[in-house]
Each structure stands twice: as C-alpha cells, then as structure tokens.
Amino acid sequence: MKRAIRIGAGEALVLTANRLLDGLIVWRAADGTWQRSIAHAAVLSPEDYESVLETATKSAERRCRRGL
C-alpha cells in the first residue's frame, strides 16, 4: 500500500486498493469493509489516515496468513 506524500491544507484522503482476485479498485469504508464504489469510502483527515492505513495493512497481513 502506498502512503500519502504531500497533503495540502483542508484536503482529505480516501484509502484505495486493488482486489487481488480480479484487480478491481476498492475503497475502504468507515466500518472497515472494502467497497466497490467511492461513494462509500470513508473520508479521512491526514491525521487519521496513517492509523487507518496501518489497521488495513495489519488486517490484510492476517488474512494472508490464514489463506483468506
């Protein structure tokens, strides 16, 4: 997963990924699920972005270890 490099004042972020099964782009929702529509994406402040990215990364790593 890529990290944000430069965020301007007043800007917000959404967390995106590609689904490995089919390559579709997905967006992280506020409830932690991955959605196929950006309309469902959680809008994150730069302060919250790093922790949400870290949580998503750890979750993906756990799922890979379990073979899901």
CHARMM-style PDB file with segment names, atoms N, HN, CA, C and O in Angstrom:
ATOM      1  N   MET     1       0.831  -1.172   0.000  1.00  0.00      PROA
ATOM      2  CA  MET     1       0.000   0.000   0.000  1.00  0.00      PROA
ATOM      3  C   MET     1       0.880   1.241   0.000  1.00  0.00      PROA
ATOM      4  O   MET     1       1.912   1.290   0.670  1.00  0.00      PROA
ATOM      5  N   LYS     2       0.462   2.224  -0.751  1.00  0.00      PROA
ATOM      6  HN  LYS     2      -0.376   2.184  -1.295  1.00  0.00      PROA
ATOM      7  CA  LYS     2       1.218   3.469  -0.818  1.00  0.00      PROA
ATOM      8  C   LYS     2       0.786   4.412   0.292  1.00  0.00      PROA
ATOM      9  O   LYS     2      -0.352   4.366   0.758  1.00  0.00      PROA
ATOM     10  N   ARG     3       1.690   5.246   0.698  1.00  0.00      PROA
ATOM     11  HN  ARG     3       2.614   5.283   0.319  1.00  0.00      PROA
ATOM     12  CA  ARG     3       1.412   6.267   1.704  1.00  0.00      PROA
ATOM     13  C   ARG     3       1.328   7.633   1.013  1.00  0.00      PROA
ATOM     14  O   ARG     3       1.974   7.879  -0.005  1.00  0.00      PROA
ATOM     15  N   ALA     4       0.513   8.508   1.601  1.00  0.00      PROA
ATOM     16  HN  ALA     4      -0.012   8.309   2.429  1.00  0.00      PROA
ATOM     17  CA  ALA     4       0.400   9.866   1.066  1.00  0.00      PROA
ATOM     18  C   ALA     4       1.727  10.583   1.196  1.00  0.00      PROA
ATOM     19  O   ALA     4       2.414  10.440   2.208  1.00  0.00      PROA
ATOM     20  N   ILE     5       2.093  11.345   0.194  1.00  0.00      PROA
ATOM     21  HN  ILE     5       1.535  11.460  -0.628  1.00  0.00      PROA
ATOM     22  CA  ILE     5       3.363  12.050   0.211  1.00  0.00      PROA
ATOM     23  C   ILE     5       3.172  13.491   0.686  1.00  0.00      PROA
ATOM     24  O   ILE     5       3.893  13.958   1.568  1.00  0.00      PROA
ATOM     25  N   ARG     6       2.225  14.176   0.113  1.00  0.00      PROA
ATOM     26  HN  ARG     6       1.640  13.797  -0.603  1.00  0.00      PROA
ATOM     27  CA  ARG     6       2.030  15.590   0.427  1.00  0.00      PROA
ATOM     28  C   ARG     6       0.533  15.895   0.461  1.00  0.00      PROA
ATOM     29  O   ARG     6      -0.183  15.632  -0.504  1.00  0.00      PROA
ATOM     30  N   ILE     7       0.075  16.443   1.566  1.00  0.00      PROA
ATOM     31  HN  ILE     7       0.657  16.657   2.350  1.00  0.00      PROA
ATOM     32  CA  ILE     7      -1.333  16.789   1.724  1.00  0.00      PROA
ATOM     33  C   ILE     7      -1.427  18.280   2.004  1.00  0.00      PROA
ATOM     34  O   ILE     7      -0.784  18.795   2.920  1.00  0.00      PROA
ATOM     35  N   GLY     8      -2.228  18.960   1.211  1.00  0.00      PROA
ATOM     36  HN  GLY     8      -2.750  18.541   0.468  1.00  0.00      PROA
ATOM     37  CA  GLY     8      -2.406  20.391   1.408  1.00  0.00      PROA
ATOM     38  C   GLY     8      -3.421  20.693   2.491  1.00  0.00      PROA
ATOM     39  O   GLY     8      -4.200  19.826   2.887  1.00  0.00      PROA
ATOM     40  N   ALA     9      -3.406  21.916   2.964  1.00  0.00      PROA
ATOM     41  HN  ALA     9      -2.773  22.621   2.643  1.00  0.00      PROA
ATOM     42  CA  ALA     9      -4.344  22.354   3.994  1.00  0.00      PROA
ATOM     43  C   ALA     9      -5.775  22.175   3.508  1.00  0.00      PROA
ATOM     44  O   ALA     9      -6.111  22.571   2.392  1.00  0.00      PROA
ATOM     45  N   GLY    10      -6.608  21.582   4.339  1.00  0.00      PROA
ATOM     46  HN  GLY    10      -6.335  21.260   5.245  1.00  0.00      PROA
ATOM     47  CA  GLY    10      -8.012  21.397   4.004  1.00  0.00      PROA
ATOM     48  C   GLY    10      -8.310  20.210   3.116  1.00  0.00      PROA
ATOM     49  O   GLY    10      -9.472  19.960   2.796  1.00  0.00      PROA
ATOM     50  N   GLU    11      -7.289  19.469   2.707  1.00  0.00      PROA
ATOM     51  HN  GLU    11      -6.345  19.671   2.967  1.00  0.00      PROA
ATOM     52  CA  GLU    11      -7.512  18.297   1.857  1.00  0.00      PROA
ATOM     53  C   GLU    11      -7.810  17.070   2.710  1.00  0.00      PROA
ATOM     54  O   GLU    11      -7.407  16.991   3.871  1.00  0.00      PROA
ATOM     55  N   ALA    12      -8.512  16.126   2.124  1.00  0.00      PROA
ATOM     56  HN  ALA    12      -8.839  16.190   1.181  1.00  0.00      PROA
ATOM     57  CA  ALA    12      -8.852  14.879   2.793  1.00  0.00      PROA
ATOM     58  C   ALA    12      -8.430  13.717   1.897  1.00  0.00      PROA
ATOM     59  O   ALA    12      -8.102  13.907   0.726  1.00  0.00      PROA
ATOM     60  N   LEU    13      -8.444  12.523   2.460  1.00  0.00      PROA
ATOM     61  HN  LEU    13      -8.711  12.368   3.412  1.00  0.00      PROA
ATOM     62  CA  LEU    13      -7.974  11.338   1.754  1.00  0.00      PROA
ATOM     63  C   LEU    13      -8.999  10.219   1.821  1.00  0.00      PROA
ATOM     64  O   LEU    13      -9.844  10.186   2.716  1.00  0.00      PROA
ATOM     65  N   VAL    14      -8.915   9.304   0.862  1.00  0.00      PROA
ATOM     66  HN  VAL    14      -8.229   9.331   0.135  1.00  0.00      PROA
ATOM     67  CA  VAL    14      -9.630   8.035   0.933  1.00  0.00      PROA
ATOM     68  C   VAL    14      -8.591   6.937   0.717  1.00  0.00      PROA
ATOM     69  O   VAL    14      -7.580   7.151   0.047  1.00  0.00      PROA
ATOM     70  N   LEU    15      -8.845   5.782   1.281  1.00  0.00      PROA
ATOM     71  HN  LEU    15      -9.666   5.609   1.825  1.00  0.00      PROA
ATOM     72  CA  LEU    15      -7.920   4.670   1.172  1.00  0.00      PROA
ATOM     73  C   LEU    15      -8.409   3.730   0.074  1.00  0.00      PROA
ATOM     74  O   LEU    15      -9.542   3.253   0.121  1.00  0.00      PROA
ATOM     75  N   THR    16      -7.558   3.466  -0.908  1.00  0.00      PROA
ATOM     76  HN  THR    16      -6.637   3.854  -0.946  1.00  0.00      PROA
ATOM     77  CA  THR    16      -7.916   2.599  -2.032  1.00  0.00      PROA
ATOM     78  C   THR    16      -6.975   1.404  -2.091  1.00  0.00      PROA
ATOM     79  O   THR    16      -5.876   1.416  -1.535  1.00  0.00      PROA
ATOM     80  N   ALA    17      -7.442   0.382  -2.778  1.00  0.00      PROA
ATOM     81  HN  ALA    17      -8.334   0.372  -3.229  1.00  0.00      PROA
ATOM     82  CA  ALA    17      -6.633  -0.821  -3.000  1.00  0.00      PROA
ATOM     83  C   ALA    17      -7.156  -1.499  -4.260  1.00  0.00      PROA
ATOM     84  O   ALA    17      -8.178  -1.100  -4.819  1.00  0.00      PROA
ATOM     85  N   ASN    18      -6.449  -2.518  -4.691  1.00  0.00      PROA
ATOM     86  HN  ASN    18      -5.620  -2.843  -4.237  1.00  0.00      PROA
ATOM     87  CA  ASN    18      -6.930  -3.361  -5.778  1.00  0.00      PROA
ATOM     88  C   ASN    18      -7.240  -4.731  -5.204  1.00  0.00      PROA
ATOM     89  O   ASN    18      -6.424  -5.318  -4.492  1.00  0.00      PROA
ATOM     90  N   ARG    19      -8.415  -5.231  -5.517  1.00  0.00      PROA
ATOM     91  HN  ARG    19      -9.078  -4.754  -6.095  1.00  0.00      PROA
ATOM     92  CA  ARG    19      -8.796  -6.564  -5.061  1.00  0.00      PROA
ATOM     93  C   ARG    19      -7.963  -7.581  -5.831  1.00  0.00      PROA
ATOM     94  O   ARG    19      -7.927  -7.554  -7.061  1.00  0.00      PROA
ATOM     95  N   LEU    20      -7.302  -8.467  -5.118  1.00  0.00      PROA
ATOM     96  HN  LEU    20      -7.332  -8.489  -4.118  1.00  0.00      PROA
ATOM     97  CA  LEU    20      -6.363  -9.383  -5.756  1.00  0.00      PROA
ATOM     98  C   LEU    20      -7.036 -10.423  -6.650  1.00  0.00      PROA
ATOM     99  O   LEU    20      -6.428 -10.886  -7.614  1.00  0.00      PROA
ATOM    100  N   LEU    21      -8.267 -10.795  -6.350  1.00  0.00      PROA
ATOM    101  HN  LEU    21      -8.761 -10.419  -5.567  1.00  0.00      PROA
ATOM    102  CA  LEU    21      -8.938 -11.820  -7.153  1.00  0.00      PROA
ATOM    103  C   LEU    21      -9.222 -11.367  -8.581  1.00  0.00      PROA
ATOM    104  O   LEU    21      -9.132 -12.160  -9.518  1.00  0.00      PROA
ATOM    105  N   ASP    22      -9.567 -10.088  -8.744  1.00  0.00      PROA
ATOM    106  HN  ASP    22      -9.640  -9.444  -7.982  1.00  0.00      PROA
ATOM    107  CA  ASP    22      -9.961  -9.627 -10.073  1.00  0.00      PROA
ATOM    108  C   ASP    22      -9.361  -8.277 -10.460  1.00  0.00      PROA
ATOM    109  O   ASP    22      -9.597  -7.797 -11.569  1.00  0.00      PROA
ATOM    110  N   GLY    23      -8.590  -7.658  -9.566  1.00  0.00      PROA
ATOM    111  HN  GLY    23      -8.399  -8.048  -8.665  1.00  0.00      PROA
ATOM    112  CA  GLY    23      -7.932  -6.394  -9.880  1.00  0.00      PROA
ATOM    113  C   GLY    23      -8.800  -5.158  -9.771  1.00  0.00      PROA
ATOM    114  O   GLY    23      -8.327  -4.052 -10.033  1.00  0.00      PROA
ATOM    115  N   LEU    24     -10.060  -5.319  -9.391  1.00  0.00      PROA
ATOM    116  HN  LEU    24     -10.444  -6.217  -9.178  1.00  0.00      PROA
ATOM    117  CA  LEU    24     -10.936  -4.158  -9.276  1.00  0.00      PROA
ATOM    118  C   LEU    24     -10.465  -3.228  -8.167  1.00  0.00      PROA
ATOM    119  O   LEU    24      -9.927  -3.672  -7.153  1.00  0.00      PROA
ATOM    120  N   ILE    25     -10.675  -1.936  -8.373  1.00  0.00      PROA
ATOM    121  HN  ILE    25     -11.113  -1.575  -9.197  1.00  0.00      PROA
ATOM    122  CA  ILE    25     -10.352  -0.944  -7.356  1.00  0.00      PROA
ATOM    123  C   ILE    25     -11.446  -0.984  -6.297  1.00  0.00      PROA
ATOM    124  O   ILE    25     -12.634  -1.047  -6.612  1.00  0.00      PROA
ATOM    125  N   VAL    26     -11.019  -0.946  -5.021  1.00  0.00      PROA
ATOM    126  HN  VAL    26     -10.053  -0.895  -4.765  1.00  0.00      PROA
ATOM    127  CA  VAL    26     -11.957  -0.902  -3.905  1.00  0.00      PROA
ATOM    128  C   VAL    26     -11.543   0.233  -2.968  1.00  0.00      PROA
ATOM    129  O   VAL    26     -10.385   0.648  -2.943  1.00  0.00      PROA
ATOM    130  N   TRP    27     -12.516   0.721  -2.202  1.00  0.00      PROA
ATOM    131  HN  TRP    27     -13.457   0.383  -2.222  1.00  0.00      PROA
ATOM    132  CA  TRP    27     -12.296   1.823  -1.275  1.00  0.00      PROA
ATOM    133  C   TRP    27     -12.671   1.383   0.123  1.00  0.00      PROA
ATOM    134  O   TRP    27     -13.640   0.647   0.313  1.00  0.00      PROA
ATOM    135  N   ARG    28     -11.902   1.833   1.100  1.00  0.00      PROA
ATOM    136  HN  ARG    28     -11.116   2.430   0.945  1.00  0.00      PROA
ATOM    137  CA  ARG    28     -12.145   1.464   2.499  1.00  0.00      PROA
ATOM    138  C   ARG    28     -13.263   2.318   3.064  1.00  0.00      PROA
ATOM    139  O   ARG    28     -13.194   3.547   3.037  1.00  0.00      PROA
ATOM    140  N   ALA    29     -14.307   1.653   3.583  1.00  0.00      PROA
ATOM    141  HN  ALA    29     -14.363   0.654   3.606  1.00  0.00      PROA
ATOM    142  CA  ALA    29     -15.448   2.334   4.194  1.00  0.00      PROA
ATOM    143  C   ALA    29     -15.164   2.598   5.673  1.00  0.00      PROA
ATOM    144  O   ALA    29     -14.207   2.059   6.229  1.00  0.00      PROA
ATOM    145  N   ALA    30     -15.982   3.415   6.299  1.00  0.00      PROA
ATOM    146  HN  ALA    30     -16.760   3.852   5.847  1.00  0.00      PROA
ATOM    147  CA  ALA    30     -15.808   3.760   7.711  1.00  0.00      PROA
ATOM    148  C   ALA    30     -15.910   2.533   8.617  1.00  0.00      PROA
ATOM    149  O   ALA    30     -15.316   2.509   9.695  1.00  0.00      PROA
ATOM    150  N   ASP    31     -16.656   1.518   8.187  1.00  0.00      PROA
ATOM    151  HN  ASP    31     -17.138   1.537   7.311  1.00  0.00      PROA
ATOM    152  CA  ASP    31     -16.800   0.310   9.021  1.00  0.00      PROA
ATOM    153  C   ASP    31     -15.668  -0.695   8.803  1.00  0.00      PROA
ATOM    154  O   ASP    31     -15.691  -1.783   9.379  1.00  0.00      PROA
ATOM    155  N   GLY    32     -14.680  -0.342   7.979  1.00  0.00      PROA
ATOM    156  HN  GLY    32     -14.662   0.542   7.511  1.00  0.00      PROA
ATOM    157  CA  GLY    32     -13.527  -1.207   7.762  1.00  0.00      PROA
ATOM    158  C   GLY    32     -13.674  -2.190   6.619  1.00  0.00      PROA
ATOM    159  O   GLY    32     -12.751  -2.955   6.340  1.00  0.00      PROA
ATOM    160  N   THR    33     -14.816  -2.184   5.955  1.00  0.00      PROA
ATOM    161  HN  THR    33     -15.566  -1.562   6.182  1.00  0.00      PROA
ATOM    162  CA  THR    33     -15.009  -3.063   4.807  1.00  0.00      PROA
ATOM    163  C   THR    33     -14.489  -2.383   3.553  1.00  0.00      PROA
ATOM    164  O   THR    33     -14.307  -1.166   3.531  1.00  0.00      PROA
ATOM    165  N   TRP    34     -14.252  -3.164   2.514  1.00  0.00      PROA
ATOM    166  HN  TRP    34     -14.400  -4.153   2.532  1.00  0.00      PROA
ATOM    167  CA  TRP    34     -13.813  -2.643   1.220  1.00  0.00      PROA
ATOM    168  C   TRP    34     -15.014  -2.616   0.290  1.00  0.00      PROA
ATOM    169  O   TRP    34     -15.690  -3.628   0.107  1.00  0.00      PROA
ATOM    170  N   GLN    35     -15.278  -1.456  -0.295  1.00  0.00      PROA
ATOM    171  HN  GLN    35     -14.729  -0.633  -0.147  1.00  0.00      PROA
ATOM    172  CA  GLN    35     -16.449  -1.250  -1.146  1.00  0.00      PROA
ATOM    173  C   GLN    35     -16.041  -0.983  -2.587  1.00  0.00      PROA
ATOM    174  O   GLN    35     -14.956  -0.462  -2.845  1.00  0.00      PROA
ATOM    175  N   ARG    36     -16.914  -1.341  -3.528  1.00  0.00      PROA
ATOM    176  HN  ARG    36     -17.796  -1.764  -3.318  1.00  0.00      PROA
ATOM    177  CA  ARG    36     -16.624  -1.148  -4.951  1.00  0.00      PROA
ATOM    178  C   ARG    36     -16.966   0.245  -5.456  1.00  0.00      PROA
ATOM    179  O   ARG    36     -16.675   0.571  -6.606  1.00  0.00      PROA
ATOM    180  N   SER    37     -17.578   1.070  -4.616  1.00  0.00      PROA
ATOM    181  HN  SER    37     -17.814   0.804  -3.681  1.00  0.00      PROA
ATOM    182  CA  SER    37     -17.962   2.422  -5.024  1.00  0.00      PROA
ATOM    183  C   SER    37     -17.269   3.450  -4.135  1.00  0.00      PROA
ATOM    184  O   SER    37     -17.283   3.328  -2.910  1.00  0.00      PROA
ATOM    185  N   ILE    38     -16.670   4.448  -4.747  1.00  0.00      PROA
ATOM    186  HN  ILE    38     -16.659   4.547  -5.742  1.00  0.00      PROA
ATOM    187  CA  ILE    38     -16.023   5.514  -3.983  1.00  0.00      PROA
ATOM    188  C   ILE    38     -17.037   6.281  -3.138  1.00  0.00      PROA
ATOM    189  O   ILE    38     -16.662   6.926  -2.159  1.00  0.00      PROA
ATOM    190  N   ALA    39     -18.299   6.219  -3.501  1.00  0.00      PROA
ATOM    191  HN  ALA    39     -18.604   5.695  -4.296  1.00  0.00      PROA
ATOM    192  CA  ALA    39     -19.336   6.897  -2.726  1.00  0.00      PROA
ATOM    193  C   ALA    39     -19.412   6.359  -1.301  1.00  0.00      PROA
ATOM    194  O   ALA    39     -19.900   7.054  -0.410  1.00  0.00      PROA
ATOM    195  N   HSD    40     -18.947   5.150  -1.071  1.00  0.00      PROA
ATOM    196  HN  HSD    40     -18.551   4.585  -1.795  1.00  0.00      PROA
ATOM    197  CA  HSD    40     -18.983   4.531   0.257  1.00  0.00      PROA
ATOM    198  C   HSD    40     -17.664   4.683   1.010  1.00  0.00      PROA
ATOM    199  O   HSD    40     -17.536   4.195   2.133  1.00  0.00      PROA
ATOM    200  N   ALA    41     -16.689   5.348   0.411  1.00  0.00      PROA
ATOM    201  HN  ALA    41     -16.793   5.744  -0.501  1.00  0.00      PROA
ATOM    202  CA  ALA    41     -15.368   5.492   1.031  1.00  0.00      PROA
ATOM    203  C   ALA    41     -15.423   6.421   2.238  1.00  0.00      PROA
ATOM    204  O   ALA    41     -16.117   7.437   2.229  1.00  0.00      PROA
ATOM    205  N   ALA    42     -14.680   6.053   3.272  1.00  0.00      PROA
ATOM    206  HN  ALA    42     -14.116   5.227   3.280  1.00  0.00      PROA
ATOM    207  CA  ALA    42     -14.525   6.934   4.427  1.00  0.00      PROA
ATOM    208  C   ALA    42     -13.593   8.074   4.021  1.00  0.00      PROA
ATOM    209  O   ALA    42     -12.527   7.834   3.452  1.00  0.00      PROA
ATOM    210  N   VAL    43     -13.984   9.284   4.306  1.00  0.00      PROA
ATOM    211  HN  VAL    43     -14.849   9.478   4.768  1.00  0.00      PROA
ATOM    212  CA  VAL    43     -13.145  10.448   4.029  1.00  0.00      PROA
ATOM    213  C   VAL    43     -12.292  10.677   5.273  1.00  0.00      PROA
ATOM    214  O   VAL    43     -12.816  10.887   6.367  1.00  0.00      PROA
ATOM    215  N   LEU    44     -10.985  10.634   5.097  1.00  0.00      PROA
ATOM    216  HN  LEU    44     -10.559  10.463   4.209  1.00  0.00      PROA
ATOM    217  CA  LEU    44     -10.054  10.657   6.219  1.00  0.00      PROA
ATOM    218  C   LEU    44      -9.259  11.959   6.262  1.00  0.00      PROA
ATOM    219  O   LEU    44      -8.854  12.498   5.231  1.00  0.00      PROA
ATOM    220  N   SER    45      -9.051  12.439   7.462  1.00  0.00      PROA
ATOM    221  HN  SER    45      -9.380  12.001   8.299  1.00  0.00      PROA
ATOM    222  CA  SER    45      -8.157  13.583   7.634  1.00  0.00      PROA
ATOM    223  C   SER    45      -6.728  13.072   7.554  1.00  0.00      PROA
ATOM    224  O   SER    45      -6.492  11.884   7.774  1.00  0.00      PROA
ATOM    225  N   PRO    46      -5.775  13.931   7.247  1.00  0.00      PROA
ATOM    226  CA  PRO    46      -4.380  13.497   7.222  1.00  0.00      PROA
ATOM    227  C   PRO    46      -3.934  12.892   8.562  1.00  0.00      PROA
ATOM    228  O   PRO    46      -3.090  11.996   8.585  1.00  0.00      PROA
ATOM    229  N   GLU    47      -4.496  13.375   9.669  1.00  0.00      PROA
ATOM    230  HN  GLU    47      -5.182  14.102   9.650  1.00  0.00      PROA
ATOM    231  CA  GLU    47      -4.136  12.859  10.987  1.00  0.00      PROA
ATOM    232  C   GLU    47      -4.634  11.427  11.187  1.00  0.00      PROA
ATOM    233  O   GLU    47      -3.970  10.634  11.856  1.00  0.00      PROA
ATOM    234  N   ASP    48      -5.785  11.087  10.621  1.00  0.00      PROA
ATOM    235  HN  ASP    48      -6.324  11.730  10.078  1.00  0.00      PROA
ATOM    236  CA  ASP    48      -6.365   9.749  10.783  1.00  0.00      PROA
ATOM    237  C   ASP    48      -5.859   8.753   9.749  1.00  0.00      PROA
ATOM    238  O   ASP    48      -5.905   7.543   9.972  1.00  0.00      PROA
ATOM    239  N   TYR    49      -5.385   9.248   8.641  1.00  0.00      PROA
ATOM    240  HN  TYR    49      -5.347  10.231   8.460  1.00  0.00      PROA
ATOM    241  CA  TYR    49      -5.027   8.394   7.513  1.00  0.00      PROA
ATOM    242  C   TYR    49      -4.004   7.318   7.873  1.00  0.00      PROA
ATOM    243  O   TYR    49      -4.196   6.149   7.540  1.00  0.00      PROA
ATOM    244  N   GLU    50      -2.925   7.700   8.545  1.00  0.00      PROA
ATOM    245  HN  GLU    50      -2.769   8.650   8.815  1.00  0.00      PROA
ATOM    246  CA  GLU    50      -1.851   6.751   8.854  1.00  0.00      PROA
ATOM    247  C   GLU    50      -2.354   5.595   9.716  1.00  0.00      PROA
ATOM    248  O   GLU    50      -1.998   4.444   9.464  1.00  0.00      PROA
ATOM    249  N   SER    51      -3.177   5.881  10.734  1.00  0.00      PROA
ATOM    250  HN  SER    51      -3.466   6.817  10.939  1.00  0.00      PROA
ATOM    251  CA  SER    51      -3.662   4.801  11.597  1.00  0.00      PROA
ATOM    252  C   SER    51      -4.627   3.885  10.855  1.00  0.00      PROA
ATOM    253  O   SER    51      -4.607   2.673  11.067  1.00  0.00      PROA
ATOM    254  N   VAL    52      -5.466   4.439   9.997  1.00  0.00      PROA
ATOM    255  HN  VAL    52      -5.483   5.424   9.825  1.00  0.00      PROA
ATOM    256  CA  VAL    52      -6.390   3.608   9.207  1.00  0.00      PROA
ATOM    257  C   VAL    52      -5.606   2.742   8.228  1.00  0.00      PROA
ATOM    258  O   VAL    52      -5.927   1.568   8.045  1.00  0.00      PROA
ATOM    259  N   LEU    53      -4.585   3.310   7.599  1.00  0.00      PROA
ATOM    260  HN  LEU    53      -4.324   4.264   7.747  1.00  0.00      PROA
ATOM    261  CA  LEU    53      -3.734   2.541   6.693  1.00  0.00      PROA
ATOM    262  C   LEU    53      -3.032   1.413   7.438  1.00  0.00      PROA
ATOM    263  O   LEU    53      -2.958   0.293   6.931  1.00  0.00      PROA
ATOM    264  N   GLU    54      -2.522   1.687   8.623  1.00  0.00      PROA
ATOM    265  HN  GLU    54      -2.582   2.597   9.035  1.00  0.00      PROA
ATOM    266  CA  GLU    54      -1.838   0.669   9.420  1.00  0.00      PROA
ATOM    267  C   GLU    54      -2.806  -0.456   9.804  1.00  0.00      PROA
ATOM    268  O   GLU    54      -2.446  -1.631   9.727  1.00  0.00      PROA
ATOM    269  N   THR    55      -4.019  -0.110  10.213  1.00  0.00      PROA
ATOM    270  HN  THR    55      -4.311   0.844  10.275  1.00  0.00      PROA
ATOM    271  CA  THR    55      -5.028  -1.115  10.560  1.00  0.00      PROA
ATOM    272  C   THR    55      -5.375  -1.974   9.352  1.00  0.00      PROA
ATOM    273  O   THR    55      -5.471  -3.196   9.470  1.00  0.00      PROA
ATOM    274  N   ALA    56      -5.564  -1.353   8.197  1.00  0.00      PROA
ATOM    275  HN  ALA    56      -5.485  -0.361   8.102  1.00  0.00      PROA
ATOM    276  CA  ALA    56      -5.893  -2.090   6.978  1.00  0.00      PROA
ATOM    277  C   ALA    56      -4.750  -3.014   6.565  1.00  0.00      PROA
ATOM    278  O   ALA    56      -4.989  -4.138   6.123  1.00  0.00      PROA
ATOM    279  N   THR    57      -3.523  -2.553   6.706  1.00  0.00      PROA
ATOM    280  HN  THR    57      -3.328  -1.640   7.065  1.00  0.00      PROA
ATOM    281  CA  THR    57      -2.356  -3.364   6.355  1.00  0.00      PROA
ATOM    282  C   THR    57      -2.252  -4.578   7.262  1.00  0.00      PROA
ATOM    283  O   THR    57      -2.036  -5.691   6.784  1.00  0.00      PROA
ATOM    284  N   LYS    58      -2.403  -4.377   8.566  1.00  0.00      PROA
ATOM    285  HN  LYS    58      -2.578  -3.473   8.954  1.00  0.00      PROA
ATOM    286  CA  LYS    58      -2.347  -5.494   9.512  1.00  0.00      PROA
ATOM    287  C   LYS    58      -3.456  -6.499   9.253  1.00  0.00      PROA
ATOM    288  O   LYS    58      -3.231  -7.706   9.333  1.00  0.00      PROA
ATOM    289  N   SER    59      -4.640  -6.017   8.947  1.00  0.00      PROA
ATOM    290  HN  SER    59      -4.823  -5.036   8.882  1.00  0.00      PROA
ATOM    291  CA  SER    59      -5.766  -6.905   8.641  1.00  0.00      PROA
ATOM    292  C   SER    59      -5.476  -7.743   7.397  1.00  0.00      PROA
ATOM    293  O   SER    59      -5.754  -8.942   7.377  1.00  0.00      PROA
ATOM    294  N   ALA    60      -4.923  -7.121   6.370  1.00  0.00      PROA
ATOM    295  HN  ALA    60      -4.698  -6.147   6.387  1.00  0.00      PROA
ATOM    296  CA  ALA    60      -4.600  -7.844   5.140  1.00  0.00      PROA
ATOM    297  C   ALA    60      -3.520  -8.885   5.396  1.00  0.00      PROA
ATOM    298  O   ALA    60      -3.584  -9.988   4.854  1.00  0.00      PROA
ATOM    299  N   GLU    61      -2.538  -8.549   6.210  1.00  0.00      PROA
ATOM    300  HN  GLU    61      -2.487  -7.653   6.651  1.00  0.00      PROA
ATOM    301  CA  GLU    61      -1.485  -9.499   6.531  1.00  0.00      PROA
ATOM    302  C   GLU    61      -2.032 -10.711   7.283  1.00  0.00      PROA
ATOM    303  O   GLU    61      -1.642 -11.844   7.003  1.00  0.00      PROA
ATOM    304  N   ARG    62      -2.944 -10.473   8.248  1.00  0.00      PROA
ATOM    305  HN  ARG    62      -3.261  -9.552   8.475  1.00  0.00      PROA
ATOM    306  CA  ARG    62      -3.567 -11.580   8.993  1.00  0.00      PROA
ATOM    307  C   ARG    62      -4.352 -12.479   8.042  1.00  0.00      PROA
ATOM    308  O   ARG    62      -4.273 -13.704   8.130  1.00  0.00      PROA
ATOM    309  N   ARG    63      -5.102 -11.870   7.140  1.00  0.00      PROA
ATOM    310  HN  ARG    63      -5.166 -10.874   7.068  1.00  0.00      PROA
ATOM    311  CA  ARG    63      -5.918 -12.648   6.199  1.00  0.00      PROA
ATOM    312  C   ARG    63      -5.034 -13.487   5.282  1.00  0.00      PROA
ATOM    313  O   ARG    63      -5.383 -14.621   4.953  1.00  0.00      PROA
ATOM    314  N   CYS    64      -3.905 -12.944   4.872  1.00  0.00      PROA
ATOM    315  HN  CYS    64      -3.622 -12.022   5.140  1.00  0.00      PROA
ATOM    316  CA  CYS    64      -2.982 -13.695   4.012  1.00  0.00      PROA
ATOM    317  C   CYS    64      -2.404 -14.898   4.751  1.00  0.00      PROA
ATOM    318  O   CYS    64      -2.284 -15.985   4.185  1.00  0.00      PROA
ATOM    319  N   ARG    65      -2.049 -14.697   6.012  1.00  0.00      PROA
ATOM    320  HN  ARG    65      -2.146 -13.814   6.471  1.00  0.00      PROA
ATOM    321  CA  ARG    65      -1.505 -15.796   6.804  1.00  0.00      PROA
ATOM    322  C   ARG    65      -2.527 -16.918   6.990  1.00  0.00      PROA
ATOM    323  O   ARG    65      -2.166 -18.093   7.053  1.00  0.00      PROA
ATOM    324  N   ARG    66      -3.812 -16.542   7.079  1.00  0.00      PROA
ATOM    325  HN  ARG    66      -4.106 -15.587   7.028  1.00  0.00      PROA
ATOM    326  CA  ARG    66      -4.870 -17.537   7.249  1.00  0.00      PROA
ATOM    327  C   ARG    66      -5.304 -18.136   5.911  1.00  0.00      PROA
ATOM    328  O   ARG    66      -6.072 -19.098   5.879  1.00  0.00      PROA
ATOM    329  N   GLY    67      -4.818 -17.572   4.816  1.00  0.00      PROA
ATOM    330  HN  GLY    67      -4.195 -16.790   4.842  1.00  0.00      PROA
ATOM    331  CA  GLY    67      -5.178 -18.079   3.498  1.00  0.00      PROA
ATOM    332  C   GLY    67      -6.518 -17.626   2.997  1.00  0.00      PROA
ATOM    333  O   GLY    67      -7.131 -18.302   2.171  1.00  0.00      PROA
ATOM    334  N   LEU    68      -7.000 -16.472   3.488  1.00  0.00      PROA
ATOM    335  HN  LEU    68      -6.502 -15.922   4.159  1.00  0.00      PROA
ATOM    336  CA  LEU    68      -8.308 -15.952   3.043  1.00  0.00      PROA
ATOM    337  C   LEU    68      -8.146 -14.934   1.950  1.00  0.00      PROA
ATOM    338  OT1 LEU    68      -9.137 -14.393   1.457  1.00  0.00      PROA
TER     339      LEU     68
END
